[in-house]
Amino acid sequence: MQKLLCAEFELNTFHNFISLAQFYKLELLKVNSGLFQGT
């Protein structure tokens, strides 16, 4: 039972990490395009 909870927690953490990574990627793309427009 404990192992299952742990695995589920890890899966959630992994999912959150991916969501964060995708968010930051979008933000970085926005920043980069802004920088390119500035030059």
N, C-alpha and C positions, 0 to 999 in steps of 0.2 A: 504494500500500500504506500509506504513511504517513498519507495523508488518511483512509483507511478506519479506521485505528486511532484517529485523532484524533476522528472522528465517533462511534465506538463509546464512547470515553472521555467525550465530551460527553453522550452519551445516558445513560450510567451516572451521571454527575454530576447530570444533570437528574432522573433517577429517584430518586436518593438525596435530592435537594433536596425533591422532592414527598413522599417518605416522611417526611422530617423535618418538613415543613410540616403534614402530616396529624397527626403525633404531637403537635406543639406545639399544634395546634388543639384536639385532644382534651384536652390538659393545661390549656389556657386555659379550655375549657368547664367542666372540673372545678373550677378555681379560681373562675371566675365564679359557678357554682352554689353553691359554698361561701360566697362573699361574700354572695350574695343570701339564703342561709339564715341568715347571721349577723346581718343587719339586721332 
